Amino acid sequence: MQPHHSAPLGKIAVAAQDSAQRDRAQALAQQLGAYCVEPGQAHAPPAVQALLWVGADALSLQAVAAGGRSPGPISVDFGGAAMRHRRRGGQNELLGKAVGIGKKPALAVLDATAGLGRDSFVLADLGCAVVLAEREPVVLALLDDGLERAARAEDAWLNRVAGRMTLHHGEASTLPAAVLNTLDVIYLDPMFPERDKSAAVKKEMALFQTLFAGGTTADDAAQLLDWALGCDVARVVVKRPLRAPCLTPQQPSHTIAGKAVRYDVYVLRSLR
Protein backbone atom coordinates (compact mmCIF):
# COMPACT_ATOMS: atom_id res chain seq x y z
CA MET A 1 0.00 0.00 0.00
CA GLN A 2 1.10 3.58 -0.63
CA PRO A 3 1.62 5.53 2.63
CA HIS A 4 0.06 8.96 2.77
CA HIS A 5 2.08 12.16 3.15
CA SER A 6 -0.37 15.03 2.72
CA ALA A 7 0.76 18.60 3.05
CA PRO A 8 -0.65 20.25 6.17
CA LEU A 9 -3.50 22.48 5.08
CA GLY A 10 -1.81 25.64 6.37
CA LYS A 11 1.21 25.19 4.08
CA ILE A 12 -0.70 25.89 0.85
CA ALA A 13 -3.07 28.71 -0.05
CA VAL A 14 -5.10 29.19 -3.22
CA ALA A 15 -4.82 32.51 -5.05
CA ALA A 16 -6.62 33.96 -8.08
CA GLN A 17 -4.36 35.63 -10.62
CA ASP A 18 -7.07 38.19 -11.31
CA SER A 19 -10.60 39.03 -10.24
CA ALA A 20 -12.11 36.99 -13.10
CA GLN A 21 -10.75 33.83 -11.45
CA ARG A 22 -11.96 34.71 -7.94
CA ASP A 23 -14.98 32.40 -7.81
CA ARG A 24 -13.01 29.47 -9.21
CA ALA A 25 -10.21 30.06 -6.70
CA GLN A 26 -12.66 30.21 -3.79
CA ALA A 27 -14.32 26.96 -4.91
CA LEU A 28 -10.94 25.19 -5.20
CA ALA A 29 -9.84 26.50 -1.80
CA GLN A 30 -13.04 25.16 -0.25
CA GLN A 31 -12.52 21.81 -1.96
CA LEU A 32 -8.95 21.55 -0.64
CA GLY A 33 -9.71 23.00 2.79
CA ALA A 34 -7.12 25.71 2.13
CA TYR A 35 -6.93 29.47 2.73
CA CYS A 36 -7.91 31.63 -0.25
CA VAL A 37 -5.87 34.74 -1.01
CA GLU A 38 -8.18 37.39 -2.45
CA PRO A 39 -7.12 39.30 -5.59
CA GLY A 40 -5.14 42.36 -4.53
CA GLN A 41 -4.40 40.95 -1.07
CA ALA A 42 -0.80 41.81 -0.26
CA HIS A 43 0.25 38.74 1.72
CA ALA A 44 -0.74 35.17 2.48
CA PRO A 45 -0.68 33.96 6.12
CA PRO A 46 2.86 33.51 7.49
CA ALA A 47 2.63 29.70 7.57
CA VAL A 48 1.91 29.46 3.85
CA GLN A 49 4.86 28.01 1.92
CA ALA A 50 3.28 27.74 -1.52
CA LEU A 51 0.50 29.31 -3.55
CA LEU A 52 -1.77 27.39 -5.89
CA TRP A 53 -2.41 30.00 -8.57
CA VAL A 54 -5.70 29.88 -10.46
CA GLY A 55 -5.19 31.50 -13.84
CA ALA A 56 -7.18 31.74 -17.03
CA ASP A 57 -4.63 29.56 -18.83
CA ALA A 58 -3.56 27.04 -16.18
CA LEU A 59 -3.38 26.02 -12.56
CA SER A 60 0.13 26.32 -11.12
CA LEU A 61 1.95 25.79 -7.83
CA GLN A 62 4.66 28.22 -6.70
CA ALA A 63 6.83 28.33 -3.61
CA VAL A 64 6.63 31.46 -1.45
CA ALA A 65 10.11 32.79 -0.74
CA ALA A 66 11.30 35.66 1.39
CA GLY A 67 12.25 38.78 -0.53
CA GLY A 68 10.09 37.89 -3.51
CA ARG A 69 12.67 35.54 -5.04
CA SER A 70 10.29 32.64 -5.57
CA PRO A 71 11.21 30.10 -8.27
CA GLY A 72 8.93 29.86 -11.27
CA PRO A 73 5.58 28.11 -10.98
CA ILE A 74 5.01 24.40 -11.60
CA SER A 75 2.11 23.28 -13.77
CA VAL A 76 1.06 20.21 -15.77
CA ASP A 77 1.34 21.08 -19.46
CA PHE A 78 1.18 17.93 -21.58
CA GLY A 79 1.16 19.93 -24.79
CA GLY A 80 4.11 22.14 -23.86
CA ALA A 81 7.52 22.24 -25.49
CA ALA A 82 9.15 20.12 -22.76
CA MET A 83 6.77 17.20 -23.27
CA ARG A 84 6.95 17.46 -27.07
CA HIS A 85 10.73 17.35 -26.80
CA ARG A 86 10.64 14.41 -24.41
CA ARG A 87 8.51 12.24 -26.71
CA ARG A 88 11.49 12.20 -29.09
CA GLY A 89 13.90 11.09 -26.35
CA GLY A 90 15.63 7.72 -26.22
CA GLN A 91 14.42 7.07 -22.68
CA ASN A 92 10.90 6.56 -24.02
CA GLU A 93 12.11 3.50 -25.92
CA LEU A 94 13.55 2.06 -22.70
CA LEU A 95 10.34 2.73 -20.78
CA GLY A 96 8.27 1.19 -23.57
CA LYS A 97 10.47 -1.90 -23.65
CA ALA A 98 10.26 -2.23 -19.87
CA VAL A 99 6.44 -2.25 -19.78
CA GLY A 100 6.24 -4.55 -22.80
CA ILE A 101 5.18 -2.34 -25.70
CA GLY A 102 4.65 -4.56 -28.75
CA LYS A 103 3.98 -7.74 -26.79
CA LYS A 104 0.24 -7.02 -26.55
CA PRO A 105 -1.90 -4.34 -28.24
CA ALA A 106 -3.13 -1.45 -26.07
CA LEU A 107 -1.48 -2.41 -22.81
CA ALA A 108 -3.35 -1.37 -19.67
CA VAL A 109 -0.89 0.26 -17.26
CA LEU A 110 -1.31 1.62 -13.74
CA ASP A 111 1.11 4.42 -12.87
CA ALA A 112 0.90 3.94 -9.11
CA THR A 113 2.99 7.03 -8.33
CA ALA A 114 1.74 9.46 -10.97
CA GLY A 115 3.19 12.72 -9.63
CA LEU A 116 3.00 15.31 -12.42
CA GLY A 117 2.11 12.63 -14.96
CA ARG A 118 5.06 12.83 -17.34
CA ASP A 119 5.79 9.10 -17.54
CA SER A 120 2.05 8.41 -17.72
CA PHE A 121 1.80 10.72 -20.72
CA VAL A 122 4.75 9.03 -22.43
CA LEU A 123 3.11 5.62 -21.92
CA ALA A 124 -0.20 6.92 -23.27
CA ASP A 125 1.65 8.39 -26.26
CA LEU A 126 3.10 4.91 -26.85
CA GLY A 127 -0.46 3.57 -27.08
CA CYS A 128 -1.11 2.36 -23.53
CA ALA A 129 -4.33 2.92 -21.62
CA VAL A 130 -2.99 4.48 -18.42
CA VAL A 131 -4.58 4.86 -15.00
CA LEU A 132 -2.79 7.53 -12.95
CA ALA A 133 -3.05 7.04 -9.20
CA GLU A 134 -2.20 10.10 -7.09
CA ARG A 135 -2.94 10.70 -3.41
CA GLU A 136 -1.96 14.35 -2.88
CA PRO A 137 -4.99 16.64 -3.37
CA VAL A 138 -2.92 19.56 -4.66
CA VAL A 139 -1.05 17.40 -7.19
CA LEU A 140 -4.39 15.90 -8.19
CA ALA A 141 -5.71 19.39 -8.87
CA LEU A 142 -2.71 20.10 -11.12
CA LEU A 143 -3.19 16.80 -12.97
CA ASP A 144 -6.93 17.39 -13.37
CA ASP A 145 -6.21 20.81 -14.84
CA GLY A 146 -3.52 19.49 -17.20
CA LEU A 147 -5.71 16.66 -18.47
CA GLU A 148 -8.69 18.95 -18.96
CA ARG A 149 -6.63 21.43 -20.98
CA ALA A 150 -5.14 18.61 -23.07
CA ALA A 151 -8.60 17.18 -23.77
CA ARG A 152 -9.99 20.48 -25.06
CA ALA A 153 -6.87 21.65 -26.92
CA GLU A 154 -7.10 22.21 -30.66
CA ASP A 155 -4.56 19.45 -31.24
CA ALA A 156 -5.77 16.03 -32.40
CA TRP A 157 -2.61 14.26 -31.18
CA LEU A 158 -2.88 15.78 -27.71
CA ASN A 159 -6.59 14.94 -27.52
CA ARG A 160 -5.92 11.30 -28.45
CA VAL A 161 -3.15 10.84 -25.90
CA ALA A 162 -5.12 12.51 -23.09
CA GLY A 163 -8.07 10.29 -23.98
CA ARG A 164 -5.99 7.24 -23.00
CA MET A 165 -5.37 8.64 -19.49
CA THR A 166 -7.69 8.17 -16.51
CA LEU A 167 -7.03 9.83 -13.16
CA HIS A 168 -7.68 7.93 -9.91
CA HIS A 169 -8.03 10.15 -6.84
CA GLY A 170 -6.30 8.28 -4.02
CA GLU A 171 -3.87 5.51 -3.17
CA ALA A 172 -3.18 2.96 -5.88
CA SER A 173 -4.31 0.28 -3.46
CA THR A 174 -7.81 1.82 -3.34
CA LEU A 175 -8.48 1.17 -7.03
CA PRO A 176 -11.70 -0.82 -7.51
CA ALA A 177 -11.20 -4.53 -8.22
CA ALA A 178 -12.95 -4.03 -11.56
CA VAL A 179 -10.11 -1.73 -12.63
CA LEU A 180 -7.28 -3.76 -11.08
CA ASN A 181 -8.50 -6.86 -12.89
CA THR A 182 -8.03 -5.16 -16.29
CA LEU A 183 -4.39 -4.18 -15.74
CA ASP A 184 -1.43 -5.70 -17.53
CA VAL A 185 1.37 -3.72 -15.86
CA ILE A 186 1.93 -1.72 -12.68
CA TYR A 187 4.58 1.00 -12.99
CA LEU A 188 6.31 2.64 -10.02
CA ASP A 189 8.55 5.69 -9.99
CA PRO A 190 9.26 6.62 -6.35
CA MET A 191 10.51 10.19 -5.98
CA PHE A 192 14.21 10.12 -5.28
CA PRO A 193 15.92 13.50 -5.77
CA GLU A 194 19.37 12.10 -6.49
CA ARG A 195 18.20 10.62 -9.80
CA ASP A 196 17.84 13.81 -11.82
CA LYS A 197 19.91 16.94 -11.34
CA SER A 198 18.15 19.16 -13.90
CA ALA A 199 17.09 22.59 -12.67
CA ALA A 200 13.39 21.96 -13.32
CA VAL A 201 13.35 18.65 -11.47
CA LYS A 202 15.37 20.08 -8.57
CA LYS A 203 12.86 22.93 -8.26
CA GLU A 204 9.91 20.54 -8.22
CA MET A 205 11.62 18.12 -5.85
CA ALA A 206 12.54 20.87 -3.38
CA LEU A 207 8.96 22.13 -3.32
CA PHE A 208 7.43 18.65 -3.04
CA GLN A 209 9.82 17.73 -0.22
CA THR A 210 8.83 20.89 1.65
CA LEU A 211 5.10 20.35 1.19
CA PHE A 212 4.75 16.59 1.28
CA ALA A 213 7.07 15.53 4.08
CA GLY A 214 9.85 14.28 1.84
CA GLY A 215 7.76 12.33 -0.65
CA THR A 216 8.11 8.57 -0.85
CA THR A 217 10.86 7.01 1.28
CA ALA A 218 12.67 3.81 0.39
CA ASP A 219 10.58 1.92 2.98
CA ASP A 220 7.37 3.37 1.53
CA ALA A 221 8.42 2.39 -1.97
CA ALA A 222 9.33 -1.14 -0.90
CA GLN A 223 5.90 -1.49 0.71
CA LEU A 224 4.22 -0.28 -2.48
CA LEU A 225 6.28 -2.72 -4.56
CA ASP A 226 5.22 -5.61 -2.30
CA TRP A 227 1.59 -4.59 -2.87
CA ALA A 228 2.10 -4.40 -6.65
CA LEU A 229 3.78 -7.82 -6.78
CA GLY A 230 0.73 -9.25 -5.03
CA CYS A 231 -1.63 -7.99 -7.74
CA ASP A 232 -2.78 -10.14 -10.65
CA VAL A 233 -0.75 -8.43 -13.36
CA ALA A 234 1.73 -9.66 -15.96
CA ARG A 235 4.61 -7.49 -14.80
CA VAL A 236 5.66 -4.77 -12.39
CA VAL A 237 8.20 -2.15 -13.50
CA VAL A 238 10.18 0.04 -11.09
CA LYS A 239 12.16 3.09 -12.20
CA ARG A 240 15.36 3.48 -10.17
CA PRO A 241 18.52 5.59 -10.14
CA LEU A 242 21.09 3.71 -12.19
CA ARG A 243 23.29 2.55 -9.29
CA ALA A 244 20.67 2.37 -6.54
CA PRO A 245 19.95 -0.98 -4.87
CA CYS A 246 16.76 -2.88 -5.62
CA LEU A 247 13.82 -1.85 -3.44
CA THR A 248 13.31 -5.32 -1.96
CA PRO A 249 15.36 -8.51 -1.57
CA GLN A 250 13.34 -10.02 -4.42
CA GLN A 251 15.48 -9.50 -7.49
CA PRO A 252 13.88 -8.39 -10.76
CA SER A 253 13.52 -10.81 -13.66
CA HIS A 254 15.65 -8.45 -15.72
CA THR A 255 16.80 -4.84 -15.85
CA ILE A 256 16.79 -2.31 -18.67
CA ALA A 257 19.41 0.38 -18.05
CA GLY A 258 19.91 3.82 -19.56
CA LYS A 259 22.54 6.46 -18.85
CA ALA A 260 20.96 7.81 -15.64
CA VAL A 261 18.11 5.47 -14.72
CA ARG A 262 17.21 1.83 -14.99
CA TYR A 263 13.95 -0.11 -15.06
CA ASP A 264 13.69 -3.18 -12.83
CA VAL A 265 11.20 -5.53 -14.48
CA TYR A 266 9.40 -8.19 -12.43
CA VAL A 267 7.78 -10.62 -14.88
CA LEU A 268 4.90 -12.49 -13.23
CA ARG A 269 3.36 -14.03 -16.36
CA SER A 270 3.33 -13.59 -20.12
CA LEU A 271 1.77 -10.49 -21.63
CA ARG A 272 0.70 -12.39 -24.74
N, C-alpha and C positions, 0 to 999 in steps of 0.2 A: 504494500500500500504506500501511497505517496504522502509523507508527513506534511502538515500544513504550517506555513510560515507567513501569515498575513501581516501586512503593515498595520501598526496601530493606527486607528482612525485619525488621531490628531496629527500624524506625520504628513498627511496629504490633504490639500484643499483643492476645490474645483473653482476655476475662474473663467469668466466669459471674456473673450478678446474684445468684444464690443457690445453695446447695448442690444443689438439684434439677436445675440446669442444668450441673453440673460435667462429667458425661460428654460431653454434647453440645459443651461448650466445648473440652474436651481433643481431641475428634475433629476439630473445625474447626481448631484450632491446628495439629494434625498435618497436616491437609490443606493448610493455607496455609504451613506451615513457619515458624510464628510462635511466640513465647513465650506460654505460658498462665499467666495470673494466677489463682492459686487463691482460692476464696472465703475472705474474711477476711484475705487478704494485704494488708498496709498499702500497699505501693508496687510499681509496675512498675519494670523496669530503667531507669536514667537516660536511655538513648537513645530510649526509647519516646515517641512524640509523639502517639499516638492509641490508644484502646482500642476494640476491636470487642466490644461487650457482647452476650452471649447471654442473652436474657430469655425468660420464658414466653410473652410476647405478641409480641415482635419482636426482630429483630437490628438493632443500631444502632451507628453509628460516632461517637465523641466525641473531640475534641481534649483532650490533657492539658496543662493550663496551670499555671504556678506559682501558689501561693497558693490553689489550689482554685477559681479563677474560670473554669473551663472553660465554653465556650458549650454550649448544649443539644445533645443527640445528633441525628444525621441517620439517618433510616431511609427505607425505601421503603414507603409506605402508599397504595396505589392507591384504597382505599376511604375515605380520610380526608377531612376537611372541605375541605382545600386543593384536592384533585383534584376533588371534587364542585363546588366553586365554579368551578374553572377550566373545566370542561366547558360552562359557561354563558357563557364569555368570547368576545368578538368575534375574538380572535386565532385561535381554532379554525377559524373560517370562512375566514380567510386561509390557514392551513396546509392545510385541505382543498382549497381552490381551487388552491393551488400544486401539490399532488401529483396533482390531477385527479379528485377525488371527483365522481361523477356521469357521468364519461366512460366508465367501464367498471365493471360490478358487481364487488364484492369485490376491490379492487385488492390486489396483493401488493407490500408495501413492505419494503425493508431499511433499518432505522435503523442506519447504519454507525458511529455514535458515540453509543451508547445512553445512557451515563451513568446517571442515576437513573431513566430510563425514562418521564419525564413526557410528552414528545412522542410516544413510542411508544404510550402509553396513550391519548392523545387520538386518534391515528390509528386505533387498534383500536376506540375508541368510535364513530368515524365509519364503521366497517364494514370497515376494511382488515384483511387478514391481515398481521401485522407480524413480521419477524424482527429481533431486537435483537442486534447484535454488540457485545460489550464485551470488552476485553482485560485489564483490571485484576482480579486475583483477588478482592480485597476488595470492589470494587464489584459483581462478579459474585455474591458471596455475599449482598450486600444485595438485589440484584435477584431472585435465586433465592428468598430468604425472602419478599419482597414478592409475587411471583407465586404462591408456594405458599399464602400466607395469603389472597390474593384468590380462588384457585381453590376453597378450602374454606370460604369465608365463607358465611353464611346470607343471601345477597343474589344473586338471580338475575341482575340486571344486571351486577354485578361478576364473577360467574362467567362470563357470556357474553363480556365484554370480555377477561378474562384468557385465555379459551380461544382467542382470536384471536392471542395473543402467544407466540412461540417464542424462547427464549434460545439464542444461539450463543456458546459459550465460546471467545473468541479474536478475532484480527484479522478484519475484514470480508473481507479478501482470502483468508482460509483457508476460506471457505464452500465446501462441495462444489459441483461444477458442476451437480449435479442440483437444488440449491436455487437457485443463481444463474440457471439457465435458466428458472425459474418467475417471476422478479421482473418487475414492471412499472416500479417506481420505486426509486431509491436516494436516501435522504435523509441529509443531513449537517448537523450542528450542532456545529461546533468550539467548544470552550470559550473564550470571550473575556470576561474579567471586566468590561470596560467596558460591556457590553450591558445589564446589569440591575443596578440599584443597590439592590434590595430587601434588607432585612436578612437574610432566609433565604438568598438566593442568595449574598450576600457571605460569609456564614458558611461555606457549602458550598465556595465558590470558594477561600477562604483555606485551608481544610483540604486540599482537593484539590491546590492549588498546593504546599503544604508536603509532602504525601505523594507526589505523582506528578510531581515535577520540572517543575512549571509547566503540566502538561496538554498540549494540542495547540498547537503554535506555528503561525504563519501558513505557514511552509514545509511543516510536516507536513500541514496542511490542504490546501494546494495539491497536494501529492503524492497525497493521498487522493482529491481531486477528479479528478485526471488518471486515477487507477485507475478511478474510478466511470464517467467518460466513455468509458472503453474497454470497459465491460461492455455486453452486449446487453440493454439496457433501453429503455423508451420515453422516460423523462425522468430527470434528476438534479436534485434540489432542494437548495439550500444556504441555510441560515438565517444571516443576517449582521446586525451592527449597522447601523442605518439609513443612516449616512453613511460606512460603511467601504468601502474599495475592493473590487473583485471579487478573488477569490482567485487567479485566473490571467488572463493576457492575453485568453483566449477569453471573449468577452462572452456573457452569458446571452441566450436567445431573448426572454425578457421578465422583468419583475420585478413582484412583488406587495408593496407597501409598507404597513406599519402605522405606528403612532405611534412605536415604539421600534425595531422590527426590520423587515427586509425578507426576502423569499424570492427568490433568484435561480433562475430555472427554465431549465434547459437541455433543450430538446425535441429528442429524437433520432429519434423516429418517433411515429406516432399511437397513442394508447391504445385507440382503438376497434378 
